[in-house]
Amino acid sequence: MSGGKIKKRVFGQGEVIFEEGGPGDYAYMVMQGEIGIYKNLRSEAPLRLAILYKGDIFGEMALFDASARAASAKSDTESICLAVSKQEFDRRLDDTDPIIKSMMQCMMGRVRSISDEAERLRKKAGSLGNME
């Protein structure tokens, strides 16, 4: 996909939409189906963090701060999503009231920090469990 438009994407059951650690080039809105959000998707024991349904948005965190994807997204059923490119997202964000824009960026930074800390604690708890 290229350009700055919002596009409809159809994903087959089991199709990986994006991978943890990958670039944040699109955000998505679920129009139909179920999307799973996973940590360690390619491991023997992937951890499903959430199941998303119609109207839910995912992949937006990476668009705010250009960070790598914090988790993977996989279509758990055949799904239809609207995909918003980083270019289109930035264009629309630039048109947003500066105060609202700053508040959104601040909130997203806090969400990212909480997500990072939760991952750190999860790994620490896992390593403690291996000590037994």
C-alpha positions as CSV (number, residue, x, y, z in Angstrom):
1,M,0.0,0.0,0.0
2,S,1.2,3.5,-0.8
3,G,0.0,7.0,-0.6
4,G,-1.9,8.9,2.0
5,K,-5.4,7.6,1.6
6,I,-7.5,5.4,3.9
7,K,-7.9,2.0,2.3
8,K,-10.0,-1.1,2.8
9,R,-7.9,-4.2,3.6
10,V,-9.2,-7.8,3.6
11,F,-7.2,-10.3,5.8
12,G,-7.6,-14.1,5.7
13,Q,-8.0,-16.1,8.8
14,G,-4.5,-16.5,10.4
15,E,-2.9,-13.8,8.3
16,V,-0.4,-11.7,10.2
17,I,-1.1,-8.0,9.7
18,F,2.1,-6.7,11.3
19,E,4.8,-8.1,13.6
20,E,6.2,-7.0,16.9
21,G,9.3,-4.9,16.3
22,G,8.3,-4.0,12.8
23,P,7.7,-0.4,11.5
24,G,4.6,1.6,12.3
25,D,3.5,2.5,8.9
26,Y,-0.3,2.0,9.2
27,A,-3.0,2.0,11.9
28,Y,-6.2,0.0,11.4
29,M,-9.9,0.0,12.3
30,V,-11.7,-3.3,12.4
31,M,-14.8,-3.2,10.2
32,Q,-15.6,-6.9,10.3
33,G,-14.1,-10.0,12.0
34,E,-11.7,-10.5,14.9
35,I,-8.1,-9.4,15.3
36,G,-5.8,-10.8,17.9
37,I,-3.0,-8.7,19.4
38,Y,0.0,-10.9,20.5
39,K,3.3,-10.8,22.2
40,N,5.9,-13.3,21.0
41,L,3.6,-14.4,18.1
42,R,6.3,-16.6,16.5
43,S,7.3,-18.4,19.7
44,E,6.0,-21.8,21.0
45,A,3.8,-20.0,23.5
46,P,2.5,-16.7,22.0
47,L,0.6,-14.5,24.5
48,R,-2.7,-13.1,23.2
49,L,-3.2,-9.6,24.8
50,A,-6.5,-8.7,23.3
51,I,-9.2,-9.6,20.8
52,L,-10.5,-6.7,18.8
53,Y,-13.9,-6.4,17.1
54,K,-15.8,-4.0,14.9
55,G,-15.0,-0.4,15.7
56,D,-11.8,-1.2,17.5
57,I,-8.5,0.5,16.5
58,F,-5.0,-1.0,16.6
59,G,-1.5,-0.1,15.5
60,E,-2.0,3.5,16.4
61,M,0.8,3.8,19.0
62,A,3.6,3.4,16.5
63,L,2.2,6.2,14.3
64,F,2.4,8.7,17.2
65,D,6.1,8.2,18.1
66,A,7.7,6.3,15.2
67,S,8.6,3.4,17.6
68,A,8.7,-0.2,16.5
69,R,5.5,-2.2,16.9
70,A,5.0,-3.2,20.6
71,A,3.0,-6.3,19.6
72,S,1.9,-8.3,16.6
73,A,-1.6,-8.3,15.0
74,K,-3.1,-11.3,13.4
75,S,-6.5,-11.8,11.8
76,D,-8.1,-14.5,14.0
77,T,-11.0,-14.8,11.5
78,E,-11.5,-13.4,8.0
79,S,-11.5,-9.7,8.6
80,I,-12.0,-6.4,6.9
81,C,-10.1,-3.3,8.2
82,L,-9.7,0.3,7.2
83,A,-5.9,1.1,7.0
84,V,-4.7,4.6,7.6
85,S,-1.1,5.4,6.5
86,K,1.4,7.2,8.6
87,Q,1.4,10.0,6.0
88,E,-2.4,10.4,6.2
89,F,-2.4,10.2,10.0
90,D,0.3,12.9,10.2
91,R,-1.6,15.1,7.7
92,R,-4.8,14.8,9.8
93,L,-2.9,15.3,13.1
94,D,-1.3,18.5,11.7
95,D,-4.8,19.8,11.2
96,T,-5.7,19.2,14.8
97,D,-5.9,21.9,17.4
98,P,-2.4,22.2,18.9
99,I,-3.6,21.7,22.5
100,I,-5.5,18.6,21.6
101,K,-2.5,17.4,19.6
102,S,-0.2,17.9,22.6
103,M,-2.6,16.1,24.9
104,M,-2.9,13.2,22.5
105,Q,0.9,12.9,22.2
106,C,1.3,13.1,26.0
107,M,-1.3,10.4,26.6
108,M,0.3,8.1,23.9
109,G,3.7,8.6,25.6
110,R,2.2,7.5,28.9
111,V,0.5,4.5,27.3
112,R,3.8,3.5,25.7
113,S,5.6,3.8,29.0
114,I,3.0,1.7,30.8
115,S,3.2,-0.9,28.0
116,D,7.0,-1.0,28.1
117,E,6.9,-1.4,31.9
118,A,4.3,-4.2,31.8
119,E,6.5,-6.0,29.3
120,R,9.6,-5.6,31.5
121,L,7.7,-7.0,34.5
122,R,6.3,-9.9,32.5
123,K,9.8,-10.8,31.4
124,K,11.1,-10.5,34.9
125,A,8.3,-12.7,36.3
126,G,9.0,-15.3,33.6
127,S,12.7,-15.4,34.5
128,L,11.8,-15.8,38.2
129,G,9.6,-18.7,37.3
130,N,12.5,-20.4,35.5
131,M,14.6,-20.3,38.8
132,E,12.4,-23.0,40.5
